[in-house]
Amino acid sequence: ELKVEQNPLFLSMQEGKNYTIYCNYSTTSDRLYWYRQDPGKSLESLFVLLSNGAVKQEGRLMASLDTKARLSTLHITAAVHDLSATYFCAGTLSNTGNQFYFGTGTSLTVIP
Amino acid sequence: DVKVTQSSRYLVKRTGEKVFLECVQDMDHENMFWYRQDPGLGLRLIYFSYDVKMKEKGDIPEGYSVSREKKERFSLILESASTNQTSMYLCASSLARSLGGAKNIQYFGAGTRLSVL
């Protein structure tokens, strides 16, 4: 089993500020996924990180993966209100195929 | 676009009732999954399936069963609903077991919010 811990659980930030969400996992994971969930909606895939040092960027969001530290980060640059959502990371174990292990989620609120 | 459709957005059932949650995907995906989502606990895997008539237990299978008679449809069954099964249930699908990385992104349905009274 892969244990995935996210922090913080709740994040309130002002528009225009930068912040980072952290995703730690317990054992070797060969890929890491980030999802976004808007209130009352389903999960939407944001990024897939497939190797150590991988970095993906989309707009104000940038995700990275450090497999040696067992850490992925989701960095938010100059936050805007539209980024308010819950963000989940999920890892997989190669020996269990396609089962995802999700973190508890980070609820982000961007305040004007 | 991949579409994963869950039959109900909201359900209210009584303790002891048998409950069926249905999920259909339209992209010929091999893998299908059922999760429950609870505040502070994230998503927890109940059951998953890699093929028709095939199922595997996830992390919290107790009190649940599943059925996959057709490739596109994966049903979650609560044999005798209890109040501790009040939750949001999410269905997901992904392309194929033998593939890896980006091809195994899971696509989620809108969720069914189940209340057991």
Boltz contact constraints between the chains, C-beta under 6 A:
constraints:
  - contact:
      token1: [A, 31]
      token2: [B, 101]
      max_distance: 6.0
  - contact:
      token1: [A, 42]
      token2: [B, 108]
      max_distance: 6.0
  - contact:
      token1: [A, 42]
      token2: [B, 109]
      max_distance: 6.0
  - contact:
      token1: [A, 42]
      token2: [B, 110]
      max_distance: 6.0
  - contact:
      token1: [A, 42]
      token2: [B, 111]
      max_distance: 6.0
  - contact:
      token1: [A, 43]
      token2: [B, 108]
      max_distance: 6.0
  - contact:
      token1: [A, 45]
      token2: [B, 105]
      max_distance: 6.0
  - contact:
      token1: [A, 48]
      token2: [B, 102]
      max_distance: 6.0
  - contact:
      token1: [A, 50]
      token2: [B, 101]
      max_distance: 6.0
  - contact:
      token1: [A, 97]
      token2: [B, 97]
      max_distance: 6.0
  - contact:
      token1: [A, 98]
      token2: [B, 31]
      max_distance: 6.0
  - contact:
      token1: [A, 98]
      token2: [B, 94]
      max_distance: 6.0
  - contact:
      token1: [A, 98]
      token2: [B, 104]
      max_distance: 6.0
  - contact:
      token1: [A, 102]
      token2: [B, 42]
      max_distance: 6.0
  - contact:
      token1: [A, 102]
      token2: [B, 43]
      max_distance: 6.0
  - contact:
      token1: [A, 103]
      token2: [B, 42]
      max_distance: 6.0
  - contact:
      token1: [A, 104]
      token2: [B, 42]
      max_distance: 6.0
  - contact:
      token1: [A, 105]
      token2: [B, 42]
      max_distance: 6.0
